[in-house]
């Protein structure tokens, strides 16, 4: 399962895309476990990507996210 973030540039909010993050297998046995793992994963990603802002997120099947929006 993947955590799919809808992100936009802080300096140019009209530039947005989706970023797909892998969630470890142990955490994805059920969709609810992906939801629980989401917040710390999003916080970590946000800390390492300060030029981007996360506007929305969702859990989805692997290889389904990561596109320009």
TORKOL-4160 file (C-alpha; in steps of 0.2 Angstrom, whole numbers, padded with zeros to 4 digits, m for minus):
69
<pt num="1" X="0000" Y="0000" Z="0000"/>
<pt num="2" X="0006" Y="0018" Z="m0003"/>
<pt num="3" X="0002" Y="0034" Z="0005"/>
<pt num="4" X="m0002" Y="0047" Z="m0008"/>
<pt num="5" X="0001" Y="0065" Z="m0004"/>
<pt num="6" X="m0007" Y="0079" Z="m0014"/>
<pt num="7" X="0007" Y="0093" Z="m0013"/>
<pt num="8" X="0010" Y="0110" Z="m0019"/>
<pt num="9" X="0025" Y="0122" Z="m0019"/>
<pt num="10" X="0024" Y="0134" Z="m0005"/>
<pt num="11" X="0031" Y="0148" Z="m0016"/>
<pt num="12" X="0020" Y="0144" Z="m0031"/>
<pt num="13" X="0003" Y="0136" Z="m0024"/>
<pt num="14" X="m0003" Y="0133" Z="m0042"/>
<pt num="15" X="0011" Y="0120" Z="m0045"/>
<pt num="16" X="0004" Y="0104" Z="m0038"/>
<pt num="17" X="0007" Y="0085" Z="m0039"/>
<pt num="18" X="0005" Y="0069" Z="m0031"/>
<pt num="19" X="0019" Y="0060" Z="m0022"/>
<pt num="20" X="0018" Y="0042" Z="m0018"/>
<pt num="21" X="0026" Y="0035" Z="m0002"/>
<pt num="22" X="0029" Y="0017" Z="0002"/>
<pt num="23" X="0022" Y="0011" Z="0018"/>
<pt num="24" X="0030" Y="m0004" Z="0026"/>
<pt num="25" X="0022" Y="m0021" Z="0024"/>
<pt num="26" X="0019" Y="m0023" Z="0042"/>
<pt num="27" X="0008" Y="m0007" Z="0043"/>
<pt num="28" X="m0002" Y="m0011" Z="0027"/>
<pt num="29" X="m0012" Y="m0027" Z="0032"/>
<pt num="30" X="m0027" Y="m0016" Z="0033"/>
<pt num="31" X="m0032" Y="0001" Z="0026"/>
<pt num="32" X="m0034" Y="0007" Z="0044"/>
<pt num="33" X="m0016" Y="0003" Z="0048"/>
<pt num="34" X="m0011" Y="0014" Z="0033"/>
<pt num="35" X="m0021" Y="0028" Z="0040"/>
<pt num="36" X="m0013" Y="0026" Z="0057"/>
<pt num="37" X="0005" Y="0026" Z="0050"/>
<pt num="38" X="0001" Y="0041" Z="0039"/>
<pt num="39" X="0003" Y="0056" Z="0051"/>
<pt num="40" X="0021" Y="0052" Z="0057"/>
<pt num="41" X="0026" Y="0048" Z="0039"/>
<pt num="42" X="0018" Y="0064" Z="0032"/>
<pt num="43" X="0027" Y="0074" Z="0046"/>
<pt num="44" X="0044" Y="0066" Z="0042"/>
<pt num="45" X="0042" Y="0069" Z="0023"/>
<pt num="46" X="0036" Y="0087" Z="0026"/>
<pt num="47" X="0052" Y="0090" Z="0037"/>
<pt num="48" X="0063" Y="0085" Z="0023"/>
<pt num="49" X="0054" Y="0094" Z="0009"/>
<pt num="50" X="0051" Y="0112" Z="0016"/>
<pt num="51" X="0047" Y="0119" Z="m0001"/>
<pt num="52" X="0032" Y="0109" Z="m0003"/>
<pt num="53" X="0015" Y="0109" Z="0007"/>
<pt num="54" X="0004" Y="0094" Z="0009"/>
<pt num="55" X="m0014" Y="0098" Z="0006"/>
<pt num="56" X="m0022" Y="0081" Z="0006"/>
<pt num="57" X="m0017" Y="0063" Z="0007"/>
<pt num="58" X="m0025" Y="0046" Z="0005"/>
<pt num="59" X="m0020" Y="0028" Z="0006"/>
<pt num="60" X="m0020" Y="0018" Z="m0010"/>
<pt num="61" X="m0014" Y="0003" Z="m0019"/>
<pt num="62" X="0005" Y="0002" Z="m0023"/>
<pt num="63" X="0010" Y="0010" Z="m0040"/>
<pt num="64" X="m0007" Y="0020" Z="m0042"/>
<pt num="65" X="m0001" Y="0037" Z="m0037"/>
<pt num="66" X="0013" Y="0050" Z="m0040"/>
<pt num="67" X="0007" Y="0061" Z="m0054"/>
<pt num="68" X="0005" Y="0079" Z="m0058"/>
<pt num="69" X="m0011" Y="0087" Z="m0053"/>
